[in-house]
Amino acid sequence: MYHLAEINIGKLRYPIDHPQIAEFAENLDRINEIAEKSPGFVWRLQDESGNATEFHPFGDPLIIVNMSVWEGIEELKQYAFQTEHVQFMRKRQEWFEKHVGAYLVMWWVPTGHRPTIDEAKKRLSLLQAQGDTPEAFTFKKIFDPPSAKV
């Protein structure tokens, strides 16, 4: 059995505690709670504050990450595009700079596996280098999970 892992990154226009980012920052807990209560949610990366804004794996404090695991594509799509989360995606340009290159990647992980940030960075690099493949893909070209070996 496999679950779907995803990471998305964004470079904030201002530090997370800046007034221009306040609407985004003030709603993180609520949007994360919607994810956690959504059907098919399995896990998400969190720091001590309960979100992931303290992780800076790209060496820039303005680049923040969101990483989660879902039972499958349809469950992630439901959360991303059919809940209040979509309202915040539509306002992304207010809080984040336009990203050049890959900023979202998905891949299949064995059930129970919790991906690391380094693993996710490798998947982003793979997507950037090769485009959508079964090992690293986007919503533009979705791949099924690996076949179970008998």
KOLKOL-255121 format. One record per residue (C-alpha): residue number from 0; residue in one letter; x, y, z. Coordinates in steps of 0.1 Angstrom, whole numbers, m for minus. Example, Ala and Ser with C-alpha at 12.3 -4.5 7.8 and 13.67 -1.06 7.14 Angstrom:
REM KOLKOL-255121
+-----+---+-------+-------+-------+
!   k ! r !     x !     y !     z !
+-----+---+-------+-------+-------+
!   0 ! A !   123 !   m45 !    78 !
!   1 ! S !   137 !   m11 !    71 !
+-----+---+-------+-------+-------+
***
This chain:
REM KOLKOL-255121
+-----+---+-------+-------+-------+
!   k ! r !     x !     y !     z !
+-----+---+-------+-------+-------+
!   0 ! M !     0 !     0 !     0 !
!   1 ! Y !    11 !    35 !    m7 !
!   2 ! H !     2 !    70 !     4 !
!   3 ! L !     8 !   103 !   m15 !
!   4 ! A !    34 !   127 !    m2 !
!   5 ! E !    36 !   163 !   m13 !
!   6 ! I !    57 !   194 !    m6 !
!   7 ! N !    50 !   229 !   m18 !
!   8 ! I !    73 !   258 !   m12 !
!   9 ! G !    69 !   296 !   m15 !
!  10 ! K !    90 !   326 !   m10 !
!  11 ! L !    73 !   351 !    12 !
!  12 ! R !    73 !   388 !     1 !
!  13 ! Y !    80 !   398 !    37 !
!  14 ! P !    90 !   380 !    69 !
!  15 ! I !    62 !   359 !    85 !
!  16 ! D !    57 !   384 !   113 !
!  17 ! H !    54 !   414 !    89 !
!  18 ! P !    19 !   432 !    88 !
!  19 ! Q !    17 !   425 !    50 !
!  20 ! I !    17 !   387 !    58 !
!  21 ! A !    m6 !   390 !    88 !
!  22 ! E !   m37 !   375 !    71 !
!  23 ! F !   m17 !   345 !    59 !
!  24 ! A !     0 !   340 !    92 !
!  25 ! E !   m31 !   344 !   113 !
!  26 ! N !   m49 !   317 !    93 !
!  27 ! L !   m22 !   291 !    92 !
!  28 ! D !   m36 !   272 !   123 !
!  29 ! R !   m71 !   272 !   109 !
!  30 ! I !   m62 !   261 !    75 !
!  31 ! N !   m39 !   234 !    89 !
!  32 ! E !   m68 !   222 !   111 !
!  33 ! I !   m90 !   219 !    81 !
!  34 ! A !   m64 !   197 !    65 !
!  35 ! E !   m61 !   175 !    96 !
!  36 ! K !   m98 !   170 !    97 !
!  37 ! S !  m101 !   163 !    60 !
!  38 ! P !  m109 !   128 !    48 !
!  39 ! G !   m77 !   110 !    37 !
!  40 ! F !   m53 !   133 !    57 !
!  41 ! V !   m24 !   112 !    72 !
!  42 ! W !     4 !   135 !    84 !
!  43 ! R !    20 !   169 !    80 !
!  44 ! L !    53 !   184 !    88 !
!  45 ! Q !    52 !   206 !   119 !
!  46 ! D !    76 !   226 !   140 !
!  47 ! E !    71 !   235 !   177 !
!  48 ! S !    46 !   261 !   168 !
!  49 ! G !    23 !   236 !   151 !
!  50 ! N !    31 !   247 !   115 !
!  51 ! A !    63 !   245 !    94 !
!  52 ! T !    73 !   281 !    91 !
!  53 ! E !   105 !   276 !   112 !
!  54 ! F !   120 !   251 !    87 !
!  55 ! H !   143 !   268 !    62 !
!  56 ! P !   158 !   240 !    41 !
!  57 ! F !   166 !   263 !    12 !
!  58 ! G !   188 !   286 !    33 !
!  59 ! D !   165 !   315 !    30 !
!  60 ! P !   142 !   324 !    59 !
!  61 ! L !   116 !   338 !    35 !
!  62 ! I !   112 !   304 !    17 !
!  63 ! I !    87 !   284 !    37 !
!  64 ! V !    75 !   248 !    31 !
!  65 ! N !    44 !   228 !    36 !
!  66 ! M !    47 !   190 !    34 !
!  67 ! S !    20 !   164 !    40 !
!  68 ! V !     9 !   129 !    34 !
!  69 ! W !   m25 !   118 !    21 !
!  70 ! E !   m42 !    85 !    15 !
!  71 ! G !   m44 !    94 !   m22 !
!  72 ! I !   m47 !   120 !   m50 !
!  73 ! E !   m85 !   125 !   m47 !
!  74 ! E !   m83 !   133 !   m10 !
!  75 ! L !   m55 !   159 !   m15 !
!  76 ! K !   m75 !   174 !   m44 !
!  77 ! Q !  m106 !   176 !   m22 !
!  78 ! Y !   m88 !   195 !     5 !
!  79 ! A !   m67 !   217 !   m18 !
!  80 ! F !   m95 !   227 !   m42 !
!  81 ! Q !  m128 !   221 !   m24 !
!  82 ! T !  m122 !   236 !    11 !
!  83 ! E !  m114 !   271 !    23 !
!  84 ! H !   m78 !   263 !    15 !
!  85 ! V !   m86 !   273 !   m21 !
!  86 ! Q !   m94 !   309 !   m10 !
!  87 ! F !   m58 !   312 !     3 !
!  88 ! M !   m43 !   297 !   m28 !
!  89 ! R !   m61 !   324 !   m48 !
!  90 ! K !   m44 !   351 !   m27 !
!  91 ! R !   m10 !   335 !   m29 !
!  92 ! Q !     4 !   364 !   m50 !
!  93 ! E !    m3 !   388 !   m22 !
!  94 ! W !    19 !   370 !     2 !
!  95 ! F !    44 !   351 !   m20 !
!  96 ! E !    68 !   360 !   m48 !
!  97 ! K !    62 !   344 !   m82 !
!  98 ! H !    82 !   312 !   m81 !
!  99 ! V !   104 !   303 !  m110 !
! 100 ! G !   106 !   265 !  m114 !
! 101 ! A !    89 !   237 !   m95 !
! 102 ! Y !    72 !   247 !   m63 !
! 103 ! L !    50 !   216 !   m58 !
! 104 ! V !    59 !   180 !   m61 !
! 105 ! M !    40 !   148 !   m52 !
! 106 ! W !    53 !   112 !   m50 !
! 107 ! W !    42 !    79 !   m36 !
! 108 ! V !    55 !    66 !    m3 !
! 109 ! P !    49 !    33 !    14 !
! 110 ! T !    21 !    35 !    40 !
! 111 ! G !    36 !    45 !    73 !
! 112 ! H !    66 !    64 !    58 !
! 113 ! R !    71 !   100 !    68 !
! 114 ! P !    91 !   118 !    42 !
! 115 ! T !   120 !   140 !    52 !
! 116 ! I !   127 !   175 !    39 !
! 117 ! D !   158 !   162 !    22 !
! 118 ! E !   138 !   136 !     4 !
! 119 ! A !   113 !   162 !    m7 !
! 120 ! K !   141 !   185 !   m19 !
! 121 ! K !   154 !   156 !   m41 !
! 122 ! R !   119 !   151 !   m55 !
! 123 ! L !   116 !   188 !   m63 !
! 124 ! S !   150 !   186 !   m81 !
! 125 ! L !   140 !   155 !  m100 !
! 126 ! L !   108 !   172 !  m111 !
! 127 ! Q !   128 !   203 !  m121 !
! 128 ! A !   153 !   183 !  m141 !
! 129 ! Q !   130 !   157 !  m158 !
! 130 ! G !    94 !   170 !  m156 !
! 131 ! D !    66 !   148 !  m144 !
! 132 ! T !    77 !   112 !  m138 !
! 133 ! P !    63 !    84 !  m116 !
! 134 ! E !    89 !    95 !   m90 !
! 135 ! A !    80 !   132 !   m89 !
! 136 ! F !    49 !   147 !  m104 !
! 137 ! T !    23 !   174 !  m103 !
! 138 ! F !   m14 !   177 !  m108 !
! 139 ! K !    m7 !   182 !  m145 !
! 140 ! K !     3 !   146 !  m150 !
! 141 ! I !    m7 !   122 !  m121 !
! 142 ! F !     9 !    88 !  m118 !
! 143 ! D !    m7 !    58 !  m101 !
! 144 ! P !    11 !    43 !   m71 !
! 145 ! P !    36 !    16 !   m77 !
! 146 ! S !    21 !   m19 !   m83 !
! 147 ! A !    21 !   m41 !   m53 !
! 148 ! K !    47 !   m68 !   m56 !
! 149 ! V !    34 !  m104 !   m53 !
+-----+---+-------+-------+-------+
***
